[in-house]
Amino acid sequence: MKKKKSINQKTTKEQVFFLGFSFLSIHGEKSTISSSWESVMISVIELWIFDVYLALGLSARNAIEAGFDGVEIHGANGYLIDQFLKDQINDRTDEYGGSLENRCRFALELIEAVSNEIGANRVGMRLSPYADCNESPDSNRDALGLYMANSLNKYNIIYLHVIEPRINGSTTINENETPHRLLPMIKAFKNTFIAAGGFSRRDGNKAIAENYADLISFGRLFLANPDLPRRFELDAPLNEYNRSTFYIPDPVVGYTDYPFLEVTP
């Protein structure tokens, strides 16, 4: 199988590869500039909800068969799962809306479905309880984050990956945000906790040294520095990333063309 061979080649240096799901279409609808066209959001009917469980379970199985070590359920940044979680956008009146428990039901049932398919030791989840990406804020973010951290223990997934309050999508909203605000979630979750959101090398080392998190996630820095671990090891200068190229399909720039560090033997 070509895909499995490709993934195996990427993991020859004892890397762990988790595949992330996307609820965004590769080819979405487009509207002209200044158009009056607007997308209309609809509530997912219960029958479709179970279709999502089946589809993601199958996708997870395919990912494992292709050679990935696991999958990450993306419950952050205002996408489908996050829209169920947040009370300022979830206006459902059935068992998936209203109370905190009901709003978290979809996410937890999805975790259960995928875990049953490939094993909880191959499943992680990403959350952003403090962000309001895509107009999806919550009125009690601390309670939402803590409830999810506690509830996920039931399924024994391998890790929980949470975005810091200071990051809202692509924006750093407050550098002076209350420090260690994720601590209640970190203490509640029993397995590996990954913190993400605007960390530098210094900040990441400090967070690990203070037992603030088990692992630190880097996104933008890794995109611009394909050899980021090596640069961190040497405390070498970093390439600056160009955000304007992050999400464009054409021209294909800003993804695989950042230079590697040149080290004199």
C-alpha positions in Angstrom: 0.0 0.0 0.0 1.6 3.3 -1.1 0.1 5.4 1.6 1.3 3.1 4.4 4.8 3.0 2.8 4.8 6.8 2.8 3.8 7.1 6.4 6.3 4.5 7.5 9.0 6.5 5.7 8.1 9.5 7.8 8.3 7.6 11.1 11.7 6.0 10.6 13.2 8.3 13.2 10.9 7.1 16.0 8.3 9.9 15.4 4.7 9.5 16.4 2.2 10.5 13.7 -1.4 11.4 14.7 -3.7 12.3 11.9 -6.2 15.2 12.5 -9.7 15.2 11.1 -11.1 18.2 9.2 -14.8 19.2 9.0 -14.0 21.7 6.3 -14.6 20.7 2.7 -11.5 20.7 0.4 -13.5 22.5 -2.2 -16.0 24.8 -0.4 -18.5 27.2 -1.8 -17.2 30.6 -3.0 -19.0 33.9 -3.2 -18.0 37.0 -5.2 -16.6 40.0 -3.5 -19.4 42.2 -2.0 -21.9 39.5 -2.8 -25.1 39.4 -0.8 -24.7 35.6 -0.6 -24.4 34.3 2.9 -24.1 30.7 4.1 -27.0 29.6 6.3 -26.2 27.5 9.3 -28.6 24.6 10.0 -28.8 22.3 13.0 -27.5 18.8 12.4 -30.4 16.4 12.8 -30.0 13.4 15.1 -29.8 10.9 12.2 -26.9 12.8 10.7 -25.1 12.9 14.1 -24.9 9.1 14.1 -23.7 9.2 10.5 -20.8 11.4 11.7 -19.9 8.8 14.4 -19.8 6.1 11.7 -17.9 8.2 9.2 -15.2 9.3 11.7 -14.9 5.8 13.1 -14.3 4.5 9.6 -11.9 7.3 8.9 -10.0 6.5 12.0 -9.7 2.9 11.0 -8.5 3.9 7.6 -5.9 6.1 9.2 -4.5 3.3 11.3 -4.4 0.9 8.3 -2.5 3.6 6.4 0.2 3.6 9.0 -0.7 6.5 11.3 -0.1 5.9 15.0 -3.4 7.5 16.0 -5.9 10.3 15.3 -6.7 13.6 16.9 -10.3 14.7 17.2 -10.4 18.4 16.5 -12.9 20.0 18.9 -11.5 23.5 18.7 -11.6 26.7 16.8 -15.3 27.0 16.1 -15.7 24.0 13.9 -18.5 21.4 14.2 -17.6 19.9 17.6 -16.9 23.3 19.1 -20.3 24.6 17.8 -22.0 21.9 19.9 -19.8 22.7 23.0 -20.3 26.5 23.1 -23.6 27.9 24.6 -23.5 31.1 22.5 -23.9 29.2 19.3 -25.6 25.9 20.2 -29.3 26.8 20.3 -30.5 23.2 20.1 -33.5 22.2 22.3 -32.9 18.4 22.1 -30.5 16.2 24.1 -27.5 17.9 22.4 -28.3 21.4 23.5 -29.1 23.5 26.6 -27.2 22.2 29.6 -23.4 21.9 29.8 -23.8 18.1 29.9 -26.0 18.1 26.8 -23.8 20.4 24.8 -20.8 18.1 25.5 -22.7 14.9 24.6 -21.8 15.0 20.9 -18.1 15.4 21.5 -18.0 12.6 24.1 -20.1 10.2 22.0 -17.8 10.9 19.1 -14.8 10.1 21.2 -16.4 6.9 22.4 -17.2 5.9 18.8 -13.7 6.5 17.5 -12.1 4.8 20.6 -14.3 1.8 20.1 -13.1 1.6 16.5 -9.3 1.9 17.0 -8.7 1.9 20.8 -8.5 4.8 23.2 -4.7 4.6 23.3 -4.7 5.8 19.7 -7.1 8.8 20.2 -6.4 12.4 21.3 -8.6 15.5 21.4 -7.9 19.2 20.8 -10.1 21.8 22.5 -10.2 25.6 22.7 -12.7 26.4 25.5 -11.4 30.0 25.8 -11.6 31.0 22.2 -14.5 32.4 20.2 -13.2 31.5 16.7 -15.9 31.7 14.0 -18.2 33.4 16.4 -18.5 30.5 18.9 -17.9 31.9 22.4 -19.1 30.4 25.7 -20.4 32.2 28.7 -18.5 30.0 31.2 -15.3 28.9 29.7 -13.7 27.6 32.9 -16.6 25.3 33.5 -16.7 24.0 30.0 -13.0 23.2 29.9 -13.0 21.5 33.3 -16.1 19.4 32.5 -14.6 18.1 29.3 -11.2 17.3 31.0 -13.0 15.3 33.7 -15.4 13.6 31.3 -12.7 12.5 28.9 -11.1 10.5 31.7 -13.9 8.0 31.3 -12.7 7.1 27.9 -9.0 7.0 28.8 -7.8 8.7 25.6 -4.1 9.1 25.3 -3.9 12.9 25.4 -5.8 16.2 25.6 -4.5 19.1 23.6 -5.7 22.5 24.7 -5.2 26.0 23.3 -4.1 28.7 25.8 -6.6 31.5 26.7 -4.2 34.1 25.2 -4.7 32.7 21.7 -7.9 33.2 19.8 -7.6 31.6 16.4 -4.7 33.4 14.6 -4.7 36.3 17.1 -2.8 36.7 20.4 -5.6 38.4 22.4 -3.9 39.2 25.7 -0.3 38.5 26.6 -1.2 39.3 30.2 -4.0 36.7 30.4 -4.2 35.1 33.9 -1.2 32.7 34.0 -1.7 29.0 34.4 -5.4 29.3 33.7 -5.4 25.8 32.2 -4.2 24.3 35.6 -7.7 23.0 36.6 -7.9 21.1 33.4 -4.4 19.9 33.7 -5.0 18.6 37.2 -8.3 17.0 36.2 -7.1 15.1 33.1 -5.3 11.9 34.0 -3.3 11.2 30.9 -0.9 13.3 28.8 -1.8 17.0 28.6 -0.5 19.1 25.7 -0.6 22.9 25.9 -0.6 25.0 22.7 -0.8 28.7 21.8 2.0 31.2 21.2 4.8 29.4 23.1 8.4 30.3 22.4 11.4 28.0 23.2 11.9 29.8 26.5 8.2 29.7 27.4 7.9 26.0 26.5 10.9 25.0 28.6 9.6 27.0 31.5 6.1 25.4 31.3 7.6 21.9 31.3 10.0 22.7 34.1 7.1 24.0 36.2 5.0 20.9 35.4 2.4 23.1 33.8 2.0 20.6 31.0 3.4 17.3 29.9 4.1 18.5 26.3 4.1 21.8 24.4 2.7 22.1 20.9 4.2 24.3 18.3 2.3 25.2 15.1 3.4 28.4 13.3 7.1 28.0 14.4 7.2 24.4 13.1 5.6 25.4 9.8 8.4 27.9 9.2 11.1 25.8 10.7 11.1 22.2 9.5 14.0 21.4 11.7 12.5 23.1 14.8 13.7 20.5 17.4 17.3 20.9 16.1 17.1 24.7 16.2 15.7 24.5 19.8 18.5 22.2 20.7 21.1 24.6 19.5 19.2 27.7 20.5 19.6 28.8 16.9 17.8 31.6 15.1 14.3 30.8 13.7 12.9 31.5 10.3 10.1 34.0 10.5 6.8 32.7 9.3 4.6 34.4 6.7 1.0 34.1 7.8 -0.4 35.4 4.5 0.7 32.1 2.9 -0.8 29.8 5.5 -4.2 29.0 4.0 -3.9 29.7 0.3 -4.1 26.8 -2.2 -2.4 28.7 -5.1 0.4 29.5 -5.5 1.8 26.7 -3.4 4.3 28.6 -1.2 5.0 28.8 2.5 4.6 25.2 3.3 7.6 23.1 2.3 9.9 25.8 1.1 11.3 27.2 4.4 15.1 26.6 4.6 16.7 24.2 7.0 19.4 25.3 9.4 22.9 25.2 7.9 25.2 23.8 10.5 29.0 23.7 10.0 30.4 20.3 10.9 
